[in-house]
């Protein structure tokens, strides 16, 4: 019997719901400034797990035991490496909740990792490359049967760029024109942030120069869609505000980021690539030690 003047307290349930757990997890991902691709994967996992919880009458996160997680994983369409990565995401989510006090333990740690059977990535053989380039020149047609249209040139240029630079497709598709200087690719990859310097043969350079562009700043990309769909934030075109001649050493200010520009003193069109790349690295926030190492 409650004492006179006292107020009876309603029992409260402090258990963490699945909805609230993912709200905290996605908010933490944004606070950590993770890339769009990582946040998209978290949101996809949240959507699938919430749907599974609703179908099985699960409201609280602690109701996900080992058997429930096994049933949840059985609904995945991921295989091999994709399934392994998704399991790591699931474990990371439950680890986050356990560290925050929402769970006593991480049940996802008891899930066995899938067996990954991944074939080695091998380069195309010489005859395979010949067939690919032949298809770009002769076999690529549109609905009207025309040959050698703009898309055929773009595809051939992209194939040669990927073949001789080793770039990922996402980096190749969004390559700015200003990142090709003196026959070399000067690039920082979007996924790992690694700086790449790679010479291109005349065959690839000629294909890039002959490639029809819908945006003058990029070889293939229109620049109009969201950059996050390529798997991470893209960098803007590198502004070449100052050039240096490789022949006479004269430096001057460029009015636009073009592939070639003649020196006003000696007329040479050969740029000092090291000078330009060092300016680009300084503009991207690298210190002297990092520039010297590169």
N, C-alpha and C positions, 0 to 999 in steps of 0.2 A: 504494500500500500504506500503510495507516494506521500511524502511529508507535506504538511500544509505550507503553502507558499512556494513550493518547488514546481518546476515545469518538466513535464514528462518529455523525454527526447525520443524522437522516432528513430528506429534502427536505420543506419545508413549502410550502403553497399559501396565500398571503395575499390571493388575489383575493376580492372582495366578492361574496357570493351575493345573489340577488334577495331571498330571505327575510330575510337579515340587513340588507340595505339598507332595506327597508320597516319593519323593526323599529326601526331608528335614526330613520327619518323620522317615524313615528308617535309615538315617544317625544319627539322634538323638538317636535312639534306640541302635545303635552300640556304640555311644559315652557314653551312660549310661551303657554299658557292660551288656545288658540284655542277658538272656540265649538263646540257639538255638531254643528252643520250642517257646518262646515269639516272637522272630524275624521271625520265620516261619509263625506264625499266622498273623503278620503284613503284610508279603509279600503276603500271601494268600488273605487277605482282599484287598490289593492294586490291585492284579491281577483281582479279581472279580469286583471291583469298576471301574477299567479302562475299562474292557470289557463292563460293563453296560453303561458307559459314551460314549464309541465309538458307541454302538448300538443306543443310543438315541441322538446322535449329541451334546453331552455335552463336552465342552473343558475347561471351567473355573470352579473353585470350587464353586464360588458364585451362579452358576446356579443350584446347588443342593438345592432345597427348600424342604419343608416338604413333599409335594406330590411326588417329585422325590425320596426322601429317603424311603417313604412308598413303592413305586414301586420297589426300589432296594431291600428292605428287603423281599418283596414277592418272590424274586428269590432264597432266601436261602433255603437250605435243612435242616438246623439246626432246632432242636426242643427242647423244654423244657429248661434245664439248658444250653445247648450248644447255643441256640438262645439268651438267656439272656447274656451270656458271650460275644457273638459276638456283641451284641448291646452295651455293655460296651466298647469294642474295637473301635466301630464306633464313639461313643461319645468322647472317648479319642482322636481319630484322629482329629475330628473337634474342640475339645477344644484346642489342640496343635496349630492348624491353627489360631484360634481366638486369642489366646494369642500372637502369632507372628505377628498379624496385617494383616493376609491374609483374614480374615472375620470380619464382624462387630458383628456377633452373632453366637451362636452354634445352628444350626437348628436341630441337632440330639437330643437335650434335649427335644424337643416336641414329640418325638416318645414314645409311650406308651410301657412299658416293657411287654413281653409275660407272660402268666400264666404258671408257672412251676408246673408240676405234677410229682413229683419224689417219687418213692416207697422207703420205708426205706430199708437200707441195713441190712440184717439179716444173722447170721451165718448158716452154713449148719447143718441140723439135724444129729443125730447120724447115722441113717440108710442111709442118703445121703452120708456121709463120707465113710461109709462102701462100698457103691456101687462104689464110685469114686476110692477107693483103690483097690477094686476087678477088676475094669476095667484096672487099671494100671498093675496088676499082670497077669490077664488072657485074657483080651479082646483086648489088644493093640497088633496089628499085622501089619506087613508091607505087601508089595504087594506079597510076597512069602509065606505068611501064617505062618511065624515064630513067636514064642511067647517068651517073656523075653529077647528081644534084648536090645541094648544099650539105645535107645530112651525111652523104657518102664521104665528102671531104672531111667533115668533122669527125666521123668515126675513124677514118684512117689516121688522122692526126692524133686522136686520142690513143689509138692502138700503138702507134710508134712512140708516143710520149711515155706510155706505161711500160713499153718494152725496153726502152733504153734508159729510163730513169729509175724504175723500180718503185715508183710512187703507188700509194693506195689509190683506188678508184676515186674516193671522195676528194683526196688532195689533187688528183689530176683533173677532175671535172671542174673544180673551183679554182684552178690555177690562174692567177692574175697575169696579164701581159707583162707587167713591170718586173715579174720575177724571172724573166729570161733576159740575161745580159751577157754579152760576149760569148754566146753559144753555150751558156751554162745555166742550170736551174739553181736559183738561190731561194731556199724555201725552209720554213719551219713547219714540220708536220703537225696537223691539228690534234692527232690522237695522243702522241707522246711528247710533243713539243721539241722534237729533235731537229737540229739544224742540218740541212742537206745541201751539199754542193756537188752537182753532177753535170759533167759535160755531155752535150747532146751531139750526135752526128749530123752532118748537113742534111741527110734524108729526113730526119725528124724535124729539124729547124725549118726546112722548106715547107714541110706539110703544115706546120703551125702557122707560118706566115701566109700560106695559101688558104687557111681555114676561114670560112665566112663567120663573122662574129655578130651576134645580136646586141652585145654590149661591148663598147670599145675597150673597156678595162679588163675583160676576161676573154679567154680563148673559147670556152664552151658555155660557161654559166651565164644566164641572163642577169643574175644579180637581183632578181625580183622575189624569188621564193625565200622561205625562212631558211637561214643557214643551219639551224639545228637539225634539219632532216638529214644532213650528211654525216651525222654522228659526232657532233661537237661544234663548238664555236669556230667560225672562220675568221681569218685575219683580213683586213682591208688590203687593197693594192698598195704596194710599197711606193711611197712618193719619192721619186728621184729628183730632188731639188737641186743637187749639185753633181756635176760630172767631172771626171778627170781623164785626160788623154793618156793612153798607154805609151804613145810614141814620144811626145815631147814633154809630158808631165803637166801641161797647162790644165787648170781647172776653171770651170765656168758654170753658170746657173742654167738649168734646163727648164723650158717652159711647159713641158708635159712629159709623162712617163712613157717614152717611146722605146722601141727595141734598139734602134741605131740613131745616132746623131753625130754629125761631123764636128770635129774640133774647129773652132773659129780661127785658130792660129795656124795650124798646119794642114787642116783639111782631112786628117785621118778619122776614120769612123770606129777605131778600136778604143774601147773604154778601158780604164784601169779597173778591172773587176774587183780586186782586193780593196781598193779605195771605196767603191760603192757598197760592197758587202759590209765593210766595217761601219760605214755610216748607217746602214740598215740595222745592224746589230745594236749600235748605240741608241737608235731610235726605239728599239724594242726593249730597252732597259738593261742590257747586259753590261757588266763592269769590265774593266781592263783585263783582268785575269781570264775571264770567260772568253773574251774576244781573242786574246793571244792563244788560248787553247784551241779554239776553232780554226 
